[in-house]
Amino acid sequence: MTHTWNSDRAAKHIDAKLKDVEKVEVADYKRDLSLENIPTNKAYRVNAAHVYVDILNLDDMLAVTQKEGETCHKRTLRFLNQHYRAVARTFSRAGAKRVDFHNQRLHGIVTKPYGEASEADRVHRAVAIAKLVIDVLAETGDDDEQIPNAKVRVGIDSGEALAVNNGRSGYREPLFLGDPANLAAKLAAGQRGGIFLTNNARKAIGLDEVNIPRDVALTADEIATSEEAADLPVTKSEITKEWRDDLAKNPIGSFAFSAHTPPFRDLDVSALTPGNSRRQDALSLYGDLDGFTAFVRRNIEDNAEDVVRVLHVIRAELDRVATSEFAGLKFRFVGDCIHAVLCEGTAFTTYDQATVSSGTLCAGAMRSSFALAVEKLSDKDIDTEGLGLQIGFEYGPLAITRLGLHGDRVRCAVSRGVRASEVEQLRCGANDTAIGAVAYDAATDAVRDLFGDERIVADLDYDAAVETLADAGDQTAKAARKAAFTPTAPAVARAAESAVKPYAK
């Protein structure tokens, strides 16, 4: 299948998305208001303590076998499923709202008691819930299934954030924009377990500030103080008993895999269950908005409407590129980041070179669409200063399913390649695209030459990707160039003048 991008299609879609958010309403969050179905053109200001739980030993599970085969993926998915069900139950019983579950990371918020004057109470409750999660997950392994207990690190911050819609009909959840969610997530990212608070959250409960919050876990005495202040309505023994009773009544069942016939955009994720999961070689791609946190910080008080506009327009266009132009699957939005998967081939064989080449062109198309979206937003006098796009991708065996219970399942795409694609994205600068080591080895000579020994390239837009790869003999790029050479696509005809900039360390 030949995939192409052109500016006319992108411009038409971006204009339509700008119209969606021409008028935006920003309202204050009210008591017990649902955040699950926020309209596209609306946002709520929410005061809450944000809790990010990161399971530290996911990579250990993915490395349980030397080869990344079915056994590795089955154990990893069972590991995530068991622990997700335990954490989701803990959050619900202890008075926190689950926001998002993305592989090893779970995000929740504590909104009660309401009001700015109750911030200390919310932070104490968040700390107590974090400790309860750690204690529960220390007892939810399964020796018979070779599932270990989860090793956990928790990050917490508190303050006001914007809650907006994250997802589409049938898969909606809130997304929180602003420092509380972002800083809590950053504190949860680390190798050492424990509970870590930002200085803002520490001050709220009377603790001294520290020089480097990510290096200073709460002490046992500090945690005990919060537990006493929070006085949670549930205990570890009650949660673990309920969790075990639930597993007995609703067993996870065996994970069974089959391959999906490409393209991935036709995959009905809502129909997946452990017994009806997908697994095959595919490409995982992360595209993250660089500079978005600073952008939100500049605009959240006086121009919150523009925060909603920028996020909606750019993410919707990146989604369109992945799904409509390259027949991939937008698997989920992770904050201001898009995670997509794609492959070329059949249900029996993935064409590795064509898949990696298509992924390279898709990354270039995303950057071209991003640039066009920024230009159109700027034309509307919307602040876009400092925004960039970091793209990383990797190739390899990929397992896709949904975890949890019927009526409350969350989608999950997990593999060493998924983890590596995120790492590739993280090593990018604002305008960089990086390719993983496995994808690099599987690629054509043209793709390897494009990315060089550092496996990273700056300013790789669609025209540059097509022309550079096609001129070097890449068949996927040559087919894309041939398909795009029409009187209505003059930009592609002129693209030979484009030059890919070398990556500078």
Residue pairs with C-beta under 8 A, 6 or more apart in sequence:
1 262
1 263
1 327
1 344
2 479
2 480
2 483
3 325
3 326
3 327
3 358
3 361
3 362
3 480
4 325
4 480
4 483
4 484
5 321
5 325
5 361
5 364
5 365
5 368
5 369
5 462
6 484
6 488
6 489
6 491
6 492
7 368
7 372
7 491
8 488
8 489
9 325
10 317
10 320
10 321
10 368
10 369
10 372
10 373
11 372
11 376
13 316
13 317
13 320
14 313
14 317
14 369
14 372
14 373
14 376
15 376
17 312
17 313
17 316
17 317
18 309
18 313
18 376
18 377
18 380
20 40
20 41
20 312
21 40
21 41
21 305
21 308
21 309
21 312
21 313
22 41
23 41
24 41
24 42
24 43
24 304
24 305
24 308
24 309
25 41
25 42
25 43
26 42
26 43
26 44
26 45
26 162
26 304
26 305
26 308
27 42
27 43
27 44
27 45
28 44
28 45
29 35
29 44
29 45
29 46
29 47
29 111
29 163
31 114
33 44
35 44
35 46
35 97
35 163
35 174
36 172
36 173
36 174
37 165
37 172
38 44
38 163
38 164
38 165
38 172
38 174
39 165
40 165
40 312
41 308
41 312
42 164
42 165
42 308
43 162
43 163
43 164
43 177
43 304
43 305
43 307
43 308
44 162
44 163
45 160
45 161
45 162
45 163
45 304
46 109
46 111
46 160
46 161
46 162
46 163
46 176
47 111
47 114
47 115
47 116
47 119
47 122
47 159
47 160
48 109
48 110
48 111
48 122
48 158
48 161
48 176
48 180
49 109
49 110
49 119
49 122
49 123
49 125
49 126
49 156
49 157
49 158
49 180
49 201
50 107
50 108
50 109
50 126
50 156
50 157
50 158
50 161
50 176
50 180
50 181
50 184
51 96
51 107
51 108
51 109
51 110
51 126
51 129
51 130
51 154
51 155
51 156
51 184
52 105
52 106
52 107
52 154
52 155
52 156
52 184
52 185
52 187
52 188
53 87
53 105
53 106
53 107
53 108
53 130
53 133
53 152
53 153
53 154
53 188
54 104
54 105
54 152
54 153
54 154
54 155
54 188
54 189
54 190
55 80
55 83
55 104
55 105
55 137
55 150
55 151
55 152
56 104
56 150
56 151
56 152
56 153
56 191
56 193
57 148
57 150
57 151
58 76
58 79
58 80
58 103
58 104
58 414
58 419
59 419
60 148
61 72
61 75
61 76
61 79
61 148
62 68
62 72
62 76
62 414
62 415
62 416
62 419
63 72
63 416
64 71
64 72
64 75
64 76
64 146
65 71
65 72
68 396
68 397
68 415
68 416
69 397
70 257
70 279
73 255
73 257
73 279
73 397
73 399
73 414
73 415
74 254
74 255
75 145
75 146
75 147
76 399
76 414
77 255
77 274
77 277
77 399
77 401
77 403
77 412
77 414
78 142
78 145
78 147
78 252
78 255
79 147
79 148
79 150
80 103
80 104
80 403
80 412
80 414
81 252
81 274
81 403
81 404
82 140
82 141
82 142
82 147
82 247
82 252
83 137
83 140
83 150
84 101
84 106
84 403
84 404
84 410
85 243
85 246
85 247
85 403
85 404
85 405
86 136
86 137
86 140
86 239
86 240
86 243
87 101
87 106
87 133
87 136
87 137
88 98
88 101
88 106
88 404
88 408
89 239
89 242
89 243
89 246
90 129
90 132
90 133
90 136
90 234
90 239
91 97
91 98
91 106
91 108
91 129
91 133
92 98
93 233
93 234
93 238
93 239
93 242
94 125
94 128
94 129
94 132
94 232
94 233
94 234
95 110
95 112
95 125
95 129
95 232
95 233
96 108
96 109
96 110
96 125
96 126
96 129
97 108
97 109
97 110
97 111
98 106
98 107
98 108
99 107
99 108
99 109
99 173
99 174
99 175
99 176
100 106
100 107
100 166
100 173
100 175
100 334
101 107
101 403
101 410
102 332
102 334
103 412
103 413
103 414
103 418
105 185
105 188
107 176
107 181
107 184
107 185
108 129
109 176
110 122
110 123
110 125
110 126
110 129
111 122
112 118
112 122
112 125
113 121
113 122
119 158
119 204
120 204
120 205
120 206
120 229
121 229
121 230
122 158
123 156
123 158
123 197
123 201
123 204
123 205
123 226
124 205
124 225
124 226
124 229
124 230
125 226
125 230
125 232
126 156
126 158
126 201
127 156
127 195
127 197
127 205
127 218
127 222
127 223
127 226
127 227
127 230
128 223
128 226
128 227
128 229
128 230
128 232
129 230
129 232
130 154
130 156
130 195
131 195
131 223
131 226
131 227
132 232
132 234
132 236
132 239
133 152
133 154
134 152
134 154
134 193
134 195
135 236
136 236
136 239
136 240
136 243
137 149
137 150
137 152
138 149
138 150
139 149
139 236
139 240
140 149
140 150
140 240
140 243
141 147
141 148
141 149
141 150
151 193
152 193
153 188
153 189
153 190
153 191
153 192
153 193
153 194
153 196
154 188
154 194
154 195
154 196
155 183
155 184
155 185
155 186
155 187
155 188
155 189
155 196
155 197
155 198
156 184
156 187
156 195
156 196
156 197
156 198
156 201
157 179
157 180
157 181
157 183
157 184
157 187
157 197
157 198
157 200
157 201
158 180
158 198
158 200
158 201
158 204
159 178
159 179
159 180
159 200
160 178
160 180
160 300
161 176
161 177
161 178
161 179
161 180
161 181
162 176
162 177
162 178
162 296
162 300
162 304
162 307
162 308
163 174
163 175
163 176
163 177
164 174
164 175
164 177
164 308
164 311
164 312
165 172
165 174
165 175
166 172
166 173
166 174
166 175
166 333
167 173
167 332
167 333
170 270
171 269
171 270
171 332
171 411
175 333
175 335
177 296
177 300
177 307
177 311
177 336
178 296
178 297
178 300
179 293
179 296
179 297
181 335
182 293
182 296
182 335
183 198
183 200
184 198
185 335
186 214
187 196
187 197
187 198
187 213
187 214
188 196
190 196
190 214
192 217
193 217
194 217
194 218
195 217
195 218
195 223
196 213
196 214
196 216
196 217
196 218
197 207
197 213
197 218
198 213
199 209
199 210
199 213
202 208
202 209
202 210
202 213
203 209
205 225
205 226
205 229
207 222
210 216
218 226
246 405
250 405
252 274
253 273
253 274
253 275
254 274
254 275
255 274
255 275
255 277
255 401
256 274
256 275
256 276
256 277
257 277
257 278
257 279
257 399
258 276
258 277
258 278
258 279
258 347
259 278
259 279
259 280
259 347
259 348
260 266
260 267
260 278
260 280
260 347
260 400
261 346
261 347
262 327
262 343
262 344
262 345
262 346
262 347
262 350
263 327
263 328
263 342
263 343
264 282
264 327
264 328
264 329
264 341
264 342
264 343
265 323
265 324
265 327
265 328
265 329
267 278
267 329
267 400
269 329
269 331
269 400
269 402
269 411
270 402
272 278
272 400
272 401
272 402
272 411
273 401
273 402
273 409
274 401
274 403
276 401
277 399
277 400
277 401
278 399
278 400
278 401
279 397
279 398
279 399
279 400
280 343
280 347
280 350
280 397
280 398
281 343
281 350
281 352
281 355
281 395
281 396
281 397
281 398
282 341
282 342
282 343
282 350
282 355
282 395
282 396
282 398
282 417
283 341
283 342
283 343
283 355
283 356
283 358
283 359
283 393
283 394
283 395
283 417
283 439
284 339
284 340
284 341
284 393
284 394
284 395
284 398
284 413
284 415
284 417
284 418
284 420
284 421
285 322
285 328
285 339
285 340
285 341
285 342
285 359
285 362
285 363
285 391
285 392
285 393
285 421
286 334
286 337
286 338
286 339
286 390
286 391
286 392
286 393
286 421
286 422
286 424
286 425
287 318
287 337
287 338
287 340
287 363
287 366
287 389
287 390
287 391
287 425
288 336
288 337
288 338
288 389
288 390
288 391
288 425
288 428
289 314
289 336
289 337
289 387
289 388
289 389
290 387
290 388
290 389
290 390
290 428
290 429
290 430
291 386
291 387
291 388
291 430
292 311
292 336
292 387
293 336
294 386
295 307
295 310
295 383
295 384
295 385
295 386
295 387
296 307
298 383
299 306
299 307
299 383
300 307
303 383
306 382
306 383
309 377
309 380
309 382
310 377
310 382
310 384
310 387
311 336
313 373
313 376
313 377
314 370
314 373
314 374
314 377
315 333
315 336
315 338
317 369
317 370
317 372
317 373
318 330
318 338
318 366
318 369
318 370
319 330
319 338
320 369
321 362
321 365
321 366
321 369
322 328
322 329
322 330
322 338
322 340
322 342
322 362
322 366
323 329
323 330
323 340
325 362
325 365
326 342
326 358
326 361
326 362
326 365
327 342
328 340
328 341
328 342
328 362
329 340
329 341
329 342
330 338
330 339
330 340
331 339
331 340
331 341
331 400
331 411
331 413
332 339
332 411
333 339
337 425
339 413
339 418
340 362
341 398
341 400
341 413
342 355
342 358
342 359
342 362
343 350
343 355
344 350
344 351
344 354
344 355
344 358
344 476
345 351
345 354
345 355
352 395
352 442
353 442
353 443
353 444
353 476
354 475
354 476
355 395
355 442
356 395
356 435
356 439
356 442
356 443
356 444
356 447
357 443
357 444
357 446
357 447
357 469
357 474
357 475
357 476
357 477
358 476
359 393
359 395
359 439
360 433
360 435
360 443
360 447
360 450
360 460
360 465
360 469
361 462
361 465
361 466
361 469
361 476
361 477
361 480
363 391
363 393
363 433
363 460
363 465
364 433
364 460
364 461
364 462
364 463
364 464
364 465
364 466
365 462
365 465
366 389
366 391
367 389
367 391
367 431
367 433
367 459
367 460
367 461
367 462
368 461
368 462
368 463
370 389
371 461
374 384
374 387
377 384
378 384
388 429
388 430
388 431
389 430
389 431
390 425
390 426
390 428
390 429
390 430
390 432
391 425
391 428
391 432
391 433
391 434
392 421
392 422
392 423
392 424
392 425
392 426
392 427
392 428
392 433
392 434
392 435
392 436
393 421
393 424
393 434
393 435
393 436
393 439
394 417
394 418
394 420
394 421
394 424
394 435
394 436
394 437
394 438
394 439
395 417
395 436
395 438
395 439
395 442
396 415
396 416
396 417
396 420
396 438
396 439
397 415
397 416
397 417
398 413
398 414
398 415
398 417
398 418
399 413
399 414
399 415
400 411
400 412
400 413
401 411
401 412
402 409
402 410
402 411
402 412
403 409
403 410
403 412
404 410
417 436
417 438
420 436
420 437
420 438
421 436
423 436
424 434
424 435
424 436
424 455
425 434
427 434
427 456
428 434
428 456
429 458
431 458
431 459
432 456
432 457
432 458
432 503
433 451
433 456
433 457
433 458
433 460
434 451
434 455
434 456
434 457
435 443
435 447
435 451
435 455
435 456
436 455
437 455
440 447
440 448
440 451
440 455
444 469
444 472
444 473
444 474
444 475
444 476
445 472
445 473
446 468
446 469
446 472
446 473
446 474
446 477
447 469
447 474
449 472
450 457
450 460
450 465
450 468
450 469
450 472
450 500
451 457
452 502
452 503
454 503
454 505
456 503
457 500
457 501
457 502
457 503
458 500
458 501
458 502
458 503
458 504
459 500
459 501
460 500
461 498
463 491
463 492
463 494
463 495
463 498
464 495
464 498
464 499
464 500
465 477
465 500
466 477
466 480
466 481
466 484
466 492
466 495
467 477
467 481
467 495
467 496
467 498
468 477
468 500
469 476
469 477
469 478
470 477
470 478
470 480
470 481
471 496
481 492
484 492
485 492
485 493
